[in-house]
Amino acid sequence: MKTFLSIILTLCISSASAQSYFYIKGKVVDDSTRSPLEGASVLCQNTTKGTITNKEGEFKMELPSGGHNLVITYTGYETESIRISSSQDNSNELTIILKKKEKKLEEVVIQASTEVKDGWTKYGAQLNDYFIGSTPFAKQCSIVNPEVLKFYFSRKRNVLKVKAEEPVVVMNYALGYRIQYQLDSFIYDNNTKFSAYAGVAFYTELDSTAEQKTIWKQNREKAYYGSRLHFMRCYYDSTLSENGFAIEHVYTDSASGKPKISSLKNPYDSAVYVLVDSVDKEINLFGKYRIVYTLAPMEREYLVANKYPLSAKEQLSTLELLNGFVITENGFFYEQHEVINSGYWAWKNLADQLPYDYWPEE
């Protein structure tokens, strides 16, 4: 749901680090009464940053510079989502209005007719494979509250859908995070083998021994380098080639009708790479592009599953761009629904994903 707000922010630089931050504050109120909502959850999507409102419905947060999606939830109310960025100007306070949920009778009837009562037993493994993942790191992850999941299967369409009315809690012992995932929808089409999921992730760092933290540090670096997050940050910084990335245009030759691949020699050409303001950068690419990462190979499990030669030395992913997109300095980009992954990046699901406020140590 879209919230109509004038959002203005204060930018400051932390003296303890080169990382810059900006601050936001606001108030969450009921749509009908305008009374404050105490205990509303205010989360910065896919980060470790979040808070709850006080008895006056107020909150304040410090966020790393760049772009973020602020998600506000309260039991019994519709979820609100606001895009914010450190590139915006100053303002005193956000006012966020939440509406109470109303479930349509038609929706209730349809869900009741397709719900699978023992869904976790029947389809839990399938959900794990395409939501958590099937990577080595995924083997160290688990959903600890599967009872919140609702499974729906359409025999006519041969499609599995999964929703959750409460956040799904995932323990990631490979990367050292507890992930609270507000799963809006998961879909798997058994006919096309297409899968997709949408929701909001909130990360909390796990505590452990110094030895375990060292392992987590190494695993996080392995997950980060070559990832889509790494790619977006390098594109923003104009350091793609220095960090092992290359972009190739995949298209159909008009004369022969055969697929062709050509290197994008200058991804920073002014026709493609546009400075939107003092912070954000717009990428005007359309169509299909292969992203090559040369500094690490694809994992053996992926090579075997996709019948690649085990000697393959590069990571290969594909981006299908339905429109241009804008990148901010922390690697956040929009519009995300118009950027479709396939290939190696698509194989890396929740188990291999890092929060937007993660940065590898120099």
N, C-alpha and C positions, 0 to 999 in steps of 0.2 A: 504494500500500500504506500502510496506517495504522500509525503507530508510537505505542506506548503509553508516554508519558513524562509526568513532572511537570516542566513547563518554567517556570522562574522566572528573572527577568531583572533586571539592574541598570540603572537609569535615571540619566542625568546630562545636564547642559546644557553645550554647548560655549560657551566664553567668547568665541570669535572670531565667533560667529554666533548668530542667533536660533533656528536649527535645533537641536532637541534630539536626543540619540542614546541608544541603550541598547546594552549589551554582552552578548554571549553567549560561552560557551566550552563545549567538549564533547569527547567521545571517540567514535571510530567503531571498532567491533569486529566480528569474525566471529561469526556466530550459533552455530556448532558449537563452536569452540575458545575463543571469547572473546579471541582474540589481536588486538592492534591492527592496523588496516589503514592502512599508510602510503601517502600519495599519493591518498587518497580526495578527491573533489571535493565541496566544500560551497558551494553557490551560493544566493544569495538571488534567487528567481525574479523575472524582469523588472526587474532593477536592474543596476548596475555593481559590485555588492558580491559578492565571492566569495573563496575561499581553498582550500588543500589541507591535508590532515592531515600532521603531522610523523611521525617514525619511531615515536613512541609512540601514533600514531593520534589525536593531539590537535589541536584548532583553537580559534581565538578570532576574533571579528569585532565590529566596531562598525557598527551599523545606524541609519539615521534612524528617529525615532519614528514609530509607526504599526503597521500590520499587514504581515506578510510571510509568504511561503511558502518555507521552507528546504528545499532539495532536495539529497540526498546520493547520489552515484553512485560506483561503483567497478567496474572492468572485471570481468565475469563474475558480478556480483552484481545482485540486484533493486534498483531505485531506491527510496529512501525519501523521503517528503515529510512535513514537519512545519509546522503553522501556528504562528507565534509572533507576539507582540504586546508593545509597550511597556507595555500596561495590566496585564500579569501581574507577579507578585511576584518576590522574589529566590530564587536557588538557586546552588549552587556549580558544578555541571557537568551537561551533558546526556550521557546514554549512548545512543548510536545503534547498533542491532544490524542488520547487513546479512545477508541470506540469499543463498546462491548460486542462480543462475538454473537453472531446470529447464524445458526446453521439452517439451511434450507431443507424442507421436508424431502424434496426430490433427491438431494445429496445423501440424506440419511438412508433412504430406501435403497438407492443404488449401492452404497457401501455395505449395508446389511446383507444384500443379496449376493455379494461377491466376497465377503470376508471369510478368511480361512481361520477357523478357530484354533487349530494347532499349527499355526503358520510358522512359528520358530522351528518346530521339529521338522516340518516339511521343507521350508525354504531358507532356514537360517544359514546354511552353508553357502547357498547361492548369494545371499545378501552379503555375507562376509567377503566372498571373492570379488565382488564388484563395487563394494562400498569401502571396506577396510583394505582389500587388495589381496594379491597372491604372491607378493614379493617376499624375500627373506625377512624383512622387517615386519611384514604383516603377521608372520608366525609368532611374533612377540606381542601381539595386540589382542585385546578381547573386549567384547561388549559386556558390561557387568550388569546391566538392567534390561535384558531382552523383553521383559514383561510389558514395557511401555510401547513396544512395536505392534502395529496393526498391519496384517498382511491381507492383500486383496488380489484374487486371481480371476481373470476373465478367460473362461474356457473358449469363448467365441473368438477372441482376439489373440489368445495364447500369450497374454501379457501379465507380468507380476508387478504389483505396485505395493509400496510399503510407506506408511506414515507413522509419526509418533506424536502423541499429544503432549508428552513431556520430553525434556532433553535426553538424548541417548548418551550414556557415559561410556567412553572408550578409554581404556588404559593402554598407553603405548609405552611398553617397557624397552623398546628398541631406541627411542629418541628421548625418553624421560619426560613424557607429558601425560597429564590427565586431560582428556578432551571432552568438553560438554558440547554435544552437537544437537542443535535444534533442527531435526530432520523434517523439512517441509514435504519432500517427496523423493521417492526412489522408484525407478522404473527399469524393468528388464523385459525386452521383447524377445521371446524365444524363437521367433521366426527370423528376425534379422540379426540377433545376437547384440543388439544395441542396448547400452545401459547408460543411465544418467541419474544424477542425484543433485538435489539443491537443498541448501540449508545454511545455518550459521554455526561456525565453530568458535569455541572459546577455550583457550589453552591455559593450563596451570602447570608450572614446573614441579616435577616430583623431587623429593629430597632423598638423598642416599649417601653412601660412602664416597670418599674422594676418588677411590678407584673406579666406582661405577660412574661417577660424573665424568671421568676422563673418557670412558667408553662412550657415554652419551655424546660428548663433545665430538669425538671422532665420527660417530654415526650421523650426527647432524650435519657435519661437513660433507660426508658422503652423499647424504640426501640433498644437500643444497647445490653443490657444484654440478652444473649441467641441467639443473631443474628449470622449470618455466619461470620461477621467481628470480633465479640467477640471471636468466636470459633477459627478462624485463628490466632489471636493474642495469645490466650492461648496455642494453639498447638506450636506456635513459641517459647513461653516462657517456655514450658514444665510445664504448670500449669492447665491442663485440669480438673483433678478431683477436685482440690482446688476451681475451679470456677464453679463446678456443671455439667461438661460435661462428658459423657461416649460415647465410640465408640463401635458399635456392627456390626459384619460381617454378612451380609445377603447372603445366598447361597443356592444352591439346593443340597440336600444329594444324592450322587451318587448311593447309594444302594436303597433307597426308592423312590427317585424322588420327595420328599417333600421338601418344603422350610424350612430352618433351620436358627437360629440366635444364634451366639456365641459372647461372650464379647471379645473385643480386650484388653487383660490384660495388655500388655505393649506397648503402642503406640510409645514409645521412643526407642524400640529395634534398635540396630545398623543396622539391615537389612532393617528397615523401615525409620528411622529418621537419615538423613545424613547431616552433616555440609558441605555445598558446598564451602563456603569461610568464611571470618571473620564475615559475616552478614547473608547470605541467608541459608535456611535449606530446604533440599529436602525430600519430603514425598513419599516413594515408596509403595503406596497402590494401588491395582487394584480391580475392581469389585464394588459391591454395599455395602454401609455401612449406618447403621442407627445412627444418632447423637441424643443422649438423653440429654436434659437439665433439671435438676431436681429442679432448684431454682425458677421456675415460671411456672404456667400452661399455656396452649394454650388459646387464647381468645375465649369467648363464641361463637362469630359469626362463627369461624372456626369449633368449635366442632359441632355446629348445622348443618352447611353446609355439613360436612363430616360424620355425624351420629356417632360421638364419644360420649361416656357417659359424661355428664356434670361434673362428679366427677373426670375426668382425671386430674392428677396433674403434668404431665411432658410434655415438648415440644418435639415432635418427627419430625425429618426431615431426609431426605435420600440424600446421595451423591452417584452418580454413577460415578466412576472414570475410564475413558477410558485410562488413563496413569498416571504416577506420576506427582506431581506438586511441585513447589518451593514457599516457603513463605518467605516474607521479614518482618522486624520488625514492620512495621505499619499495617500488615495484608493483604497487597497486595500480590496476588499470581498469578502465571502463570504456565502452559497455561490454561487460564480461560475457553476456549471453550471445554476443555476436562474434565471439572468438571460440572456435570449436577445436578441441585437441583430438589427435589420434596418434597412433604409434607409441613410442616409448613413454612419453609424458602421460598418455592416457592410461597406461599400465600402472603408473604410480598413483595410487589412490590415497586414502586418508592416512594410511600407515607411514607413508613417505613424505607427507606434507608438513611444512614448517609454518609457524606464525609470521605475519608480516613484520613483527618487531624483532625477528631473529636476524642477527648479522654474525658472520663467522669472525672469529678473533684474528686480528692481523698478525 
